[in-house]
Amino acid sequence: MTLVRGKSKAISVYVRARSTANVRDVRDGTYRIYFTTGYRFSTSKGRFARSAVYQRFNDRLKFATTSRQYSIWTLTLNPVKGGNARTSSVNPKDFPA
């Protein structure tokens, strides 16, 4: 999963199937979320070797921090019955590297 702010990649994290990841200290701002799924992730190439699918969430996420509160988002990177997040396909060439 990759968070992009403006045109710059801000954070990337690998999340293994059936696992979770927590990302802390995200700077205030609005981010577009990209993710890819597939099989046989190659750490040396930084991509899946088989059946890779590249997507992004249609809605951007806003992170804001004040002295009394901060933003928390929970994302699921697979379809969920009753889920409310829409995604779009991304050309692999347009995926943030």
N, C-alpha and C positions, 0 to 999 in steps of 0.2 A: 504494500500500500504506500502511496506517495502523496504527500500534501504539497500543493503548489500555490504559492502566493504571488499574484501578478504573473510574471513570466519565469519566476525562479522556483526551482525545487527547494522546498524548505526542509522536509523530513521524509525519509523513506524507512520502512520497517518490513521485514519478512515475517509473515505469520504462517506457521505450519498448519496444515489441515487439522481440524478439530481442536485447535489451540486458540489462545487469546494473547493479546499484547496490549500493554498500556503505554501510552505516549504522554509524557508530562512536559510541562514548561513550554507549551506552544505559545509563541508570541502572538499578541493581539493582532487581529486582522481577519480577512476573509480568504478562505482557501477552497480550491477545487481539489477533489479527492479522486485519484486514479488508482486502479488496481488491476492485477492480472492473476489469472488462475491457470493451472495446468498441471503437468506431471514432470517429475525428474528435474527439479530446480538445480541449475548449474551455478554454483557460487563463483566460479572463475569467469563465466560469461554474464552472470547477473540476470539470467532469464531462464524460463522453462524450456526444456529440450523437446517436450512433446505436448501437443494439444493446447498450446497457449491461447488464451482469450484475453484481450485487452479492453478494459472498460473504464468509465468514469461515472461518478454520480452526477445527475443533472443539476441538482441543487448544490450551491456552495455552502460551506459551513463558516459561521462567524464565531470567532473566539474573542471574548472581551473579559478583561479583569478590572475589578475595582477593589477598594479596600475591604469590601464586605462580601463580594461574590466573584465567581469565575465560571466560565463555560465548561460543561462536560458533555461530550458527544459519545454515543455508543453506536458503532457501525458493525453490521454483519455483512460479510463479503460473499454471501450466497443467498439465493432467493428464500424469502421467509413468507409463509402463508399469512396474509393480513399485513405484510410490511408496507411501509409508505414511501420508500425511497425508489426512485426510478433511475435507471442507468442507461447509458448509450455506449455503443461500440466505439473503439478508438483504433485508428490505423496504427499498427506497431511502430511505424516511422514517426508518428506524432506523440508517442508515449514518452513522458519525461525520463530522460536517461540520467 
